[in-house]
Amino acid sequence: MTTQLSLPICASPGCQLVTEIPGTPCQDCVKAFGDMLRPGRPLTEAEITERDEAVHTAYRVARLRGVL
């Protein structure tokens, strides 16, 4: 069995870029969204997953229906 290196992914919804600190936005999102980002505590992986679950489900349904 091999172990897979898991890098922290950006906390911005829809972004899959790697970030330096888990639960925070990546530098590209910081540049793109600037002052629109609200400072706060870093999100846990579970919080990000829970937050984005409905969107991922909607995309899966749309793909199955041939909409995307």
N, C-alpha and C positions, 0 to 999 in steps of 0.2 A: 504494500500500500504506500502511495506517495502522499506527502503533505503538500498542500497548495498554499502559497503565500497569498494572504489576503491584504490588500492595500486599502486604506480608508478612502471612500468615495465621497464626493461633494454632497453637502446636505441640501443643496438647491434642488427642488423638484425637477425631475427629468434630466438632470446633468449626471453624467457617468464618469467625469474626470476625477483623477486622483487628487486628494487634498493632503496637506501636510499634517493637519490636526483632525482626528476623527470627529465627525459631527459638526464640522464647520464648512463654509463655502470654499470652493477652490479659487485660485487667483483670477482665473478667467471670469468667474461669476462676480467676484469683487469688483473687477474692472468694469464689467458690463452693467452691473446694477448699482454700484456705488452707494449713494445715500439712501437708496430704496431698501437696502438690507437693514433689518432691525437687529441691533446687537442683543445678545442674550447668551445663555449657557449653551454649550454644544449639545446637539441632539445625540441620543444613543442610537445604535443601529436598529434596535427594536422600535424606537419612536419613528425613525425615518420609514421603516418598513410599514408600520401601521398607518402612518400619514398617507403614504403613496399607494396603498393596497387598492383602494377604490379606482384610482386612475389606471393602474395596471390591468385591473379586471375589465374596465371599460374598453381599453385598447385591445385586449384579447377577444372580447365579444365583437368589436368592430372588425377585427381581422377575420374572424370566423364567418361573419356575414358578408365579407368581401367589400366592406366600406373603406378599409385602409389598404 
